[in-house]
Amino acid sequence: MLGHAVEDSPDERRKRLIAHHPQPAEQARAEALDLAIHGLERTRPEMSARRTLVGWQRSAMAVTCAVLALGFAMQPVLTGSILISLLVALYVAAMVERSVVFARGLRAVEFLIRRPLPPMSDEELPRYTILVPAYREAEVVGHLVESLGALDYPPDKLEVLLLVEEDDDLTISALLPLDLPSFARVLLVPASEPRTKPKACNYGLHFATGELVTIYDAEDRPEPLQLRRAVDAFRRAGPRTVCLQARLQYYNARQNMLTRWFTVDYTTWFAIFLPGLASFGLPVPLGGTSNHIRAESLVAVGGWDPYNVTEDADLGIRLVRSGLRTGIIDSVTYEEANSDGLNWVRQRSRWYKGYMQTWLVHARQPVRMLRELGPHGFVSVTLLTGATPLLSGVNLLSWTCTIIFIIGTPSSLAQVFPAPVVYFGTAAAFFGNATVVYVSLIACRQTHQGHLAWAALTYPLYWVLMAVAAVKSLWQLVARPSYWEKTVHGLARAGPG
């Protein structure tokens, strides 16, 4: 225990922390920071999100905007009809792809059946590094000690690196009174831009000594046996499987309607959708936490992109492009569901922005992307990553137009919507949305969360928030592409269970 904080300055508090957690030498810190920020850009510049668009992409977007402007000026009805038809076609294609993945995920029942964990002696377990990026997490960092202490793994084989920005006085102050386990130490990340989670993780990876690496957020509460389950899964998997994603679940699902919807969202994503992608061998958009990775492979693909605000989704694609695979393990990490609408929109808009950012980066060389991912992988990444924010807005538009057509279509609007497009699009919207609700109900049932049934049935109301987040993400992609909009934690009123 470092003692109770007194009325001292941030510099003095930082010195007190360093006294108990000595930092690497200045030269080593500088080298680690340089690699954390510039490593991927130097070794694989075509994969770095430091620039959102390359030359041909800017030209293509400029030409597209010019053609649309000219079309609406000269033939507004025809241009509108073509645009609406293209959006409907994209919507239908995404709906079909999601349905295929859902069907595959529903058959991946082995994910939901817990395998008995074979006995493993401490001597045969590999060294494990846990990276815990904690930026402005004073509200929840205290729970971290309890979660770390509950992990069932030999302390001499475990290394926990708490990654704290050196000018984050709030988190440093919250850490000072805590009795951290012997295997945990604080690494102060030099203050620098970009202020992103992947930059901090890259910095920690430089000093990591584990054969396996995972990430936990400061508010996470992983299942105690999760590390052992990951070790067992790696041993059973083939050598190409270098990453395993655990299932994320919320411990405050019952707090309000938003947390119920958010829990339904996560349950469907991690219990059905990701297993479906993994069983196809497609890129898996990793969660920001509880992905377990072979350290050697992680370094080989360049670590995380410090300029990508969904570094997890990007890494999942880069792994597949390198000929590697991601698997899913049946182990749960409990997180805090956003219970505040504005906070939720901030988080979801960052995810959407990162999805578009990720697709734009990987589509810089479309022929190479097609060759490395294969046709199904190329289509999947385009429809399920790049187009997801756009389709969130289109989904709301399709419901609005459907209601308008049911009430009575104004003649001016009817000209823009060709009859075949209206009928086909309306049928697709009903079928697609009904499929999502149906799969959500199954996911809740299979994960023994029947209390979420009403939330699943009213799930379409949740999509309104998604559309708001999508519009915001489009603006931020242009104005602030690498800005990491911080999600506030510590708002939950309920504990696990």
FILOLUM-404104 format. One line per 5 residues: number of its first residue (from 0); their letters; for each residue x, y, z of C-alpha. Coordinates in steps of 0.001 Angstrom, whole numbers, plus 524288, in hexadecimal, padded with zeros to 5 digits. Layout:
N
NUM	a	X/Y/Z ~ ...
***
This chain:
497
0	mlgha	80000/80000/80000 ~ 805DD/80CF4/7FBD3 ~ 7FF73/814F6/80662 ~ 7F4BE/81EFE/8067F ~ 7F5C6/82A39/7FD08
5	vedsp	7F89F/83753/80305 ~ 7F73B/844C9/7FD68 ~ 80296/8433A/7F41B ~ 804A6/846E4/7E5FA ~ 802B5/83DF2/7DA36
10	derrk	81182/83D31/7D8AA ~ 81324/838B5/7E6AE ~ 8087B/82E7A/7E535 ~ 80F03/82982/7D8E9 ~ 81C18/8289A/7E006
15	rliah	815C4/820F6/7EB14 ~ 81018/81764/7E141 ~ 81D31/815E6/7DA49 ~ 823C5/81332/7E74C ~ 81B95/806DC/7E88E
20	hpqpa	81AFF/803D6/7D9FC ~ 82853/8071C/7D417 ~ 82780/80AB4/7C5C1 ~ 83073/80661/7BAA3 ~ 83C23/80EDE/7B740
25	eqara	83939/81B3D/7AF97 ~ 83F64/81600/7A32F ~ 8374C/8098A/7A3F4 ~ 82AED/81182/7A652 ~ 82DE9/81A32/79AA9
30	ealdl	83071/80E7E/791CC ~ 82407/807BB/79662 ~ 81BE5/813FD/79423 ~ 821A1/81606/786A3 ~ 81E44/80812/782CA
35	aihgl	810CF/80924/788F0 ~ 80D82/814EA/7808E ~ 8152D/8129F/773F6 ~ 8181D/80409/7739E ~ 80CE7/7FFAD/76ADA
40	ertrp	80DFF/80BAC/76236 ~ 81C5A/808B3/75F9C ~ 81B6A/7FA15/75D6B ~ 80E21/7F96C/7569B ~ 80A5D/80749/7529B
45	emsar	7FF3B/8024D/74A21 ~ 7F8B3/7FD15/7568B ~ 7F9FE/80979/75EAF ~ 7EE2E/8121A/76145 ~ 7F66C/81E41/7637E
50	rtlvg	7F0DE/822F3/75694 ~ 7E27A/8201D/754CA ~ 7E2B1/820B0/745F3 ~ 7ED5C/81EA2/73BE5 ~ 7EDD0/8261D/72F13
55	wqrsa	7E540/81D81/7268D ~ 7DAFA/81C6A/7314A ~ 7DA13/82B37/73296 ~ 7D8DF/82C6C/723DF ~ 7CE69/821E1/7233F
60	mavtc	7C663/82880/72DE7 ~ 7C7C4/835C5/72771 ~ 7C33B/83044/71A69 ~ 7B7BD/8293F/720E5 ~ 7B352/835B2/727AF
65	avlal	7B49D/83D6B/71B19 ~ 7ACAD/83379/7135E ~ 7A1FA/83361/71DC0 ~ 7A173/84235/71E43 ~ 7A0A7/8430C/70F7B
70	gfamq	7966B/8385A/70EF6 ~ 78DA7/83EC7/7191C ~ 78F08/84BC3/711FF ~ 78B54/84660/704A6 ~ 78309/83A36/70748
75	pvltg	77F26/83A32/715A5 ~ 774A6/82FB2/71498 ~ 77D0D/82648/70CB4 ~ 788F0/8289D/71553 ~ 780E6/82694/721A6
80	silis	77B20/81A00/71C29 ~ 7887C/8148F/718C7 ~ 78E05/8183B/7261D ~ 7828E/81226/72D56 ~ 7839D/805C2/72523
85	llval	79224/80491/72835 ~ 78FA4/8065E/736CC ~ 78508/7FBF9/7368B ~ 78E2E/7F2B3/72F63 ~ 798CD/7F51E/73999
90	yvaam	78EF3/7F316/7448E ~ 78A49/7E637/73EC4 ~ 79839/7E16E/73CA5 ~ 79BC5/7E475/74ACC ~ 78F40/7DDF1/74F87
95	versv	79271/7D18B/747F1 ~ 7A06C/7D140/74D0A ~ 79C00/7D340/75B10 ~ 791BD/7C891/7599B ~ 79C0B/7BF11/7548A
100	vfarg	7A522/7C232/75FF4 ~ 799E1/7C15D/769B2 ~ 79604/7B3F5/7647A ~ 7A40A/7AF3E/765AC ~ 7A534/7B4F4/7735E
105	lrave	798C6/7AE22/777D3 ~ 79ED4/7A134/773CF ~ 7AB79/7A42B/77B13 ~ 7A598/79E70/7877A ~ 7B2D4/799EB/78C58
110	flirr	7B573/7A816/7901E ~ 7AA34/7A7D7/799BA ~ 7AD67/79A71/79F5F ~ 7B7FD/79BE2/7A993 ~ 7C2B5/791E0/7A7C1
115	plppm	7C86F/78BD8/7B410 ~ 7D559/7925D/7B6FD ~ 7E00A/787F9/7B751 ~ 7E953/7881C/7C2F1 ~ 7F563/79062/7C081
120	sdeel	800A9/79189/7C9EE ~ 80630/79EF2/7CCB0 ~ 81335/79ACB/7C6E2 ~ 80D8E/79845/7B962 ~ 8064B/7A544/7B87B
125	pryti	80C97/7AFDD/7B001 ~ 80FD4/7BD71/7B4E7 ~ 8042D/7C679/7B2DD ~ 80426/7D549/7B18D ~ 7F7CD/7DD11/7B423
130	lvpay	7F78B/7EAE4/7AED6 ~ 7EE2F/7F3FB/7B5FA ~ 7ED1D/8015B/7AF72 ~ 7E73B/80A98/7B978 ~ 7E509/8188A/7B51F
135	reaev	7DCA7/820E6/7BE19 ~ 7D76D/814D1/7C4F2 ~ 7D7E8/819A6/7D309 ~ 7C9B9/81553/7D512 ~ 7CC07/806F9/7D21F
140	vghlv	7DA7D/8044D/7D405 ~ 7D7EE/8000A/7E209 ~ 7CFFD/7F460/7DD1C ~ 7DBD3/7F04F/7D541 ~ 7E306/7EB08/7E12C
145	eslga	7D7CE/7E1DA/7E465 ~ 7D6D6/7DD0F/7D64F ~ 7E576/7DAB0/7D50F ~ 7E603/7D3AD/7E20E ~ 7DB1F/7CA7A/7DDD9
150	ldypp	7E284/7C55A/7D1EB ~ 7E611/7B701/7D335 ~ 7F3E2/7B72D/7CDDA ~ 80111/7B55A/7D496 ~ 80624/7C2C3/7D8C4
155	dklev	81405/7BFA6/7D45F ~ 80EE4/7BD30/7C68A ~ 80676/7C974/7C642 ~ 80A15/7D75C/7C2A3 ~ 80047/7E288/7C359
160	lllve	80447/7EF87/7BD85 ~ 7FB8C/7FAEF/7C158 ~ 7FD38/804E0/7B674 ~ 7FABD/8127C/7BBBB ~ 7FD89/81F53/7B4C9
165	edddl	807E0/8267A/7BCA6 ~ 7FF9C/832E2/7BD57 ~ 7F320/82BB5/7C14C ~ 7F334/830C4/7CF3A ~ 7E58F/82B97/7D268
170	tisal	7E90A/81D7A/7CF99 ~ 7F660/81EB8/7D617 ~ 7EFE7/82423/7E256 ~ 7E62B/818E6/7E262 ~ 7F139/80EF2/7E13C
175	lpldl	7F97D/81455/7EC5E ~ 7F1A9/80E6D/7F7BD ~ 7EFCA/8012F/7F12F ~ 7F6B6/7F499/7F4D0 ~ 7F9AF/7EF10/7E77B
180	psfar	7FD17/7E0A5/7E61F ~ 80B87/7DD43/7E55F ~ 80A61/7D9FB/7D6F1 ~ 804BD/7E759/7D367 ~ 80C69/7F3AA/7D097
185	vllvp	80931/8010D/7CB59 ~ 80F49/8059F/7BEA3 ~ 80E2A/81442/7BC7D ~ 80C0F/816E9/7AE10 ~ 812F6/82378/7A9DD
190	asepr	808FF/82E06/7A6BC ~ 807FB/82EE3/797F5 ~ 7FEA6/82EC5/78C8F ~ 7F6E8/82780/78867 ~ 7EFF7/82571/79567
195	tkpka	7EADD/8180C/791E5 ~ 7E9B6/80ADD/79864 ~ 7F17E/803BB/78DB6 ~ 7FD0A/80CEC/78F91 ~ 7FD46/809BA/79E17
200	cnygl	7FC21/7FB1F/79B2B ~ 80768/7FBC5/79178 ~ 80F9A/8026D/79BD6 ~ 80C72/7F7BD/7A595 ~ 80EEA/7ED07/79B85
205	hfatg	81CDF/7F1F7/79A25 ~ 81F86/7EE77/7A86C ~ 816FE/7E240/7A90D ~ 81DC1/7D55F/7AC2B ~ 81255/7CC0E/7AA62
210	elvti	81117/7C1BD/79FDC ~ 8029D/7C4F9/79F86 ~ 7FCBD/7D290/7A08C ~ 7EF13/7D73D/7A387 ~ 7E879/7E43C/7A630
215	ydaed	7DF12/7E756/7B127 ~ 7D8D0/7F487/7B346 ~ 7D952/7FA58/7C0E2 ~ 7CAF0/7F757/7C375 ~ 7CB86/7E946/7BE77
220	rpepl	7C855/7DD83/7C6E0 ~ 7CD48/7D18A/7BF93 ~ 7C9A8/7C3C0/7C33F ~ 7D478/7BED5/7CC6D ~ 7D7CA/7B327/7C3B4
225	qlrra	7D83F/7BAD6/7B703 ~ 7E70D/7BAAE/7B575 ~ 7E799/7ABFE/7B78F ~ 7DC83/7AA0C/7ADCF ~ 7E3EC/7B21D/7A3CD
230	vdafr	7F035/7A9FB/7A5D8 ~ 7E856/79D80/7A3F4 ~ 7E1B9/7A2D9/797BD ~ 7EEC1/7A6E6/791C0 ~ 7F400/7992B/79402
235	ragpr	7E83C/7930A/78D60 ~ 7E809/79CA1/7820C ~ 7F0E9/79BE3/7764C ~ 7FD33/7A426/77509 ~ 7F625/7AE0F/76C6C
240	tvclq	7ECE4/7B1AC/77789 ~ 7F464/7BC83/77E6B ~ 7E922/7C411/78492 ~ 7DDA3/7C02B/78D15 ~ 7D238/7C903/79063
245	arlqy	7CAC5/7C6DB/79D0A ~ 7BC84/7CA74/79E45 ~ 7B946/7D7C3/7A3EE ~ 7AD34/7D970/7AC4B ~ 7A7AA/7E462/7B48F
250	ynarq	7A5BC/7E391/7C330 ~ 79C0A/7EEE6/7C3EB ~ 79286/7EA57/7B979 ~ 78692/7ED11/7C1E8 ~ 78A30/7FB30/7C509
255	nmltr	78174/80192/7BAC3 ~ 77C04/7FF32/7AD33 ~ 78854/803E5/7A672 ~ 790CF/7FA24/7ADD3 ~ 78720/7EF57/7AA59
260	wftvd	787D8/7F2B6/79BDB ~ 79690/7F3E5/79C8E ~ 79760/7E68E/7A312 ~ 78EE3/7E087/7986F ~ 797F1/7E6DE/78E7A
265	yttwf	7A436/7E138/794CA ~ 79E1D/7D3F5/79764 ~ 79A68/7D231/78919 ~ 7A7A0/7D72D/78491 ~ 7B02C/7CEA8/78D38
270	aiflp	7A7A8/7C297/78EBF ~ 7A371/7C0C9/7808F ~ 7A921/7CA7E/776FB ~ 7B7AC/7C970/77A3F ~ 7B749/7BA86/77B3C
275	glasf	7B0F8/7BA89/76DC3 ~ 7BBDA/7C2E5/7681C ~ 7C666/7BAD8/76EC2 ~ 7C0E2/7ADDD/769F8 ~ 7C14C/7B321/75BFC
280	glpvp	7CF6D/7B765/75E06 ~ 7CB6C/7C57B/75B52 ~ 7D15C/7D175/761E8 ~ 7CBFB/7D2F7/76FAC ~ 7C9FC/7E0EF/7748F
285	lggts	7D040/7DEBB/781BD ~ 7CADA/7E48E/78E22 ~ 7D321/7EF01/7947F ~ 7D5BE/7E5D4/79FCE ~ 7D79B/7D76A/7A2E0
290	nhira	7DE26/7D3E5/79616 ~ 7E957/7CA9C/798F6 ~ 7F491/7CB08/78F3F ~ 80182/7C442/78D37 ~ 80B4D/7CF26/78FDC
295	eslva	8147B/7CAEB/78502 ~ 809AD/7CB79/77AD1 ~ 804B7/7D880/77FED ~ 8121E/7DEA3/77E60 ~ 813A3/7D877/770DE
300	vggwd	80750/7DF11/76B91 ~ 80B52/7EC53/77110 ~ 803B2/7ECDE/77DC6 ~ 7F83D/7F62E/77E99 ~ 7F628/80211/77605
305	pynvt	7F76D/80DE7/77F26 ~ 7EFA1/81676/775CF ~ 7E410/80D3D/77452 ~ 7D90E/80F5A/77E14 ~ 7D44C/80149/77C6A
310	edadl	7E1BC/7FB19/77CDD ~ 7DB6B/7EE1D/7807A ~ 7D383/7ECF3/773E4 ~ 7DF5A/7F10C/76BF7 ~ 7E807/7E6DA/7727B
315	girlv	7DE15/7DC2D/76FBD ~ 7DED2/7DF53/76133 ~ 7EDAC/7E05E/760F0 ~ 7EEE4/7D306/76742 ~ 7E6EA/7CC9F/75C7A
320	rsglr	7EE3F/7D41C/75206 ~ 7FAB6/7CE53/757C1 ~ 7F56A/7C081/7567E ~ 7F1D3/7BF3F/764EB ~ 7E4FD/7BC31/76BBF
325	tgiid	7DCE7/7C061/77760 ~ 7D50D/7B6FB/77FC0 ~ 7CA72/7B8DC/78A09 ~ 7CB01/7B376/797DD ~ 7BFAC/7B144/7A105
330	svtye	7C442/7B9DE/7AC0B ~ 7BD9A/7C63F/7B09F ~ 7C2FA/7D385/7B442 ~ 7B936/7DC6B/7BAE0 ~ 7B93F/7EAB7/7B721
335	eansd	7B111/7F6A4/7BA2D ~ 7A651/7F9BD/7B06C ~ 7A46D/807F0/7AD44 ~ 79897/80CA4/7B4B8 ~ 798F0/81AAE/7AFC6
340	glnwv	793F7/81DE7/7A21C ~ 79DF1/82881/79EF5 ~ 7A90E/82026/7A3FE ~ 7A40E/814D6/79BB7 ~ 7A3A0/81D4E/78F6E
345	rqrsr	7B1A8/821BD/791EA ~ 7B631/813B7/792FB ~ 7AE75/80E5B/7877E ~ 7B223/819A9/77E7E ~ 7C07F/816D6/7815A
350	wykgy	7BE4F/80897/77DD5 ~ 7B763/80C47/77140 ~ 7C1E5/81616/76DB9 ~ 7CC36/80BBF/7701C ~ 7C50E/801F2/7679E
355	mqtwl	7C4EC/80B64/75C2D ~ 7D2F4/80F41/75EF9 ~ 7D6E7/800E3/75F11 ~ 7D029/7FDE2/7523B ~ 7D611/809BC/74B7D
360	vharq	7E3A2/80571/74FCD ~ 7E21D/7F76D/74B2A ~ 7DB76/7FB79/73E6C ~ 7E713/803D8/73A4B ~ 7EBF1/7F831/7327B
365	pvrml	7DF37/7F14F/72EDD ~ 7E553/7E6F4/72620 ~ 7EF15/7E310/730A2 ~ 7E43A/7E35E/73ACF ~ 7DBFF/7DA34/73262
370	relgp	7E772/7D0FE/7305E ~ 7EAFE/7D058/73EE4 ~ 7DD2A/7CF89/74454 ~ 7D6D6/7C7B6/73980 ~ 7C9AE/7CB53/73342
375	hgfvs	7C16A/7C844/73F44 ~ 7CAD7/7CF50/74851 ~ 7CB10/7DB2B/73F67 ~ 7BC3A/7DBBF/73EE5 ~ 7BB09/7D968/74D88
380	vtllt	7C46B/7E44F/75149 ~ 7BDDA/7EDA3/747CC ~ 7AFE9/7EAD8/74BF9 ~ 7B1D0/7E80F/75A79 ~ 7BC71/7F1EF/75D83
385	gatpl	7BD04/7FCD7/7538B ~ 7AE7E/7FDAD/75081 ~ 7A947/7FB9B/75E55 ~ 7A87D/80A1F/76208 ~ 7A226/80D85/7550E
390	lsgvn	79851/80283/75674 ~ 794A7/8070C/7642C ~ 79024/813BD/75E05 ~ 789DF/80CC1/7527E ~ 78256/803F5/75BD5
395	llswt	77BEF/80FC2/76239 ~ 7795D/815A5/754CC ~ 772FA/80912/7501A ~ 769B3/808BB/75BB5 ~ 76650/8170E/759EC
400	ctiif	76368/81518/74B7E ~ 75B77/808DE/74E61 ~ 752E2/81063/757E9 ~ 75142/81B65/74E14 ~ 74D25/811DE/74378
405	iigtp	74369/80B3A/74C83 ~ 73D40/81834/7504E ~ 73CE3/81D42/74266 ~ 74806/8208D/7394B ~ 7493A/82E93/73472
410	sslaq	749F7/82EAE/7259F ~ 756F7/835F8/725F0 ~ 75D03/82B5A/72E5A ~ 75713/8202A/726AD ~ 75E91/8245C/71A87
415	vfpap	76B83/82236/72188 ~ 767C8/81479/7260C ~ 7657B/80B04/71AAF ~ 75AD4/80148/71E27 ~ 76396/7F520/71D64
420	vvyfg	76D71/7FBA2/72676 ~ 762B4/7FF34/73027 ~ 75D14/7F173/730C3 ~ 76A2E/7EAA9/730FF ~ 7700C/7F42B/73AC6
425	taaaf	7644D/7F385/743E4 ~ 7646A/7E4A6/743D4 ~ 77310/7E4A1/74669 ~ 771A0/7EE4A/75199 ~ 76708/7E631/75833
430	fgnat	76E24/7D95C/7561A ~ 77B7A/7DEAA/75A0C ~ 776C7/7E549/7665D ~ 76E59/7D9A7/76A27 ~ 77A36/7D0D1/7687B
435	vvyvs	7824D/7D945/7719A ~ 7778F/7D92E/77BF3 ~ 775E2/7CA74/77A97 ~ 78478/7C7B7/77BB7 ~ 78546/7D0FC/78763
440	liacr	77AA6/7C94C/78E55 ~ 781E9/7BC97/78BC5 ~ 78EAC/7C277/7909F ~ 78829/7C6DB/79D45 ~ 7821B/7B96C/79F1F
445	qthqg	78EAC/7B1FA/79C88 ~ 7965E/7BA8C/7A5EF ~ 78BE0/7B8E9/7B07C ~ 787AD/7C730/7B037 ~ 77928/7C564/7AE24
450	hlawa	7766F/7D1E4/7B5A4 ~ 77B2A/7D941/7A985 ~ 77037/7D40C/7A0C6 ~ 76856/7E0A8/7A134 ~ 77489/7E87D/79E1B
455	altyp	776E2/7DFC7/79245 ~ 768D9/7E18C/78DA6 ~ 769F1/7F063/78EA5 ~ 77796/7F03C/788D1 ~ 773B5/7F89F/77CDB
460	lywvl	77275/8046A/785DD ~ 780E4/802BC/78910 ~ 78425/80480/77AAA ~ 78006/812B5/77B6B ~ 78B9C/8151B/78467
465	mavaa	7943D/80D92/77AF6 ~ 79031/816A3/76FED ~ 7939F/822A3/7781E ~ 7A0FB/81CCF/77B21 ~ 7A304/819AA/76CB5
470	vkslw	7A095/827BF/7687C ~ 7A9F7/82CA8/772D8 ~ 7B457/822E1/76EBF ~ 7B3E6/8279F/760AC ~ 7B678/8357A/7651A
475	qlvar	7C18D/83176/76E1D ~ 7C7DE/82918/763A8 ~ 7C9E0/8357F/75BC5 ~ 7CCA6/83F0B/766D9 ~ 7D3D9/836EE/77128
480	psywe	7D73A/82969/76BD1 ~ 7E0C1/82527/77695 ~ 7DA18/82BE6/78206 ~ 7D734/82203/78CD5 ~ 7CA5C/82602/79312
485	ktvhg	7CB55/8215D/7A10C ~ 7C088/818C0/7A692 ~ 7BD1E/81BF0/7B4A6 ~ 7BCB8/81019/7BDB0 ~ 7B813/80E5B/7CB9A
490	larag	7A9A7/81177/7C8F1 ~ 7A47E/803DB/7CBF8 ~ 79B84/801AD/7D783 ~ 79B28/7F2DA/7D6E5 ~ 7A564/7E89B/7D95D
495	pg	7A81C/7DC16/7D202 ~ 79D63/7D241/7D0A6
***
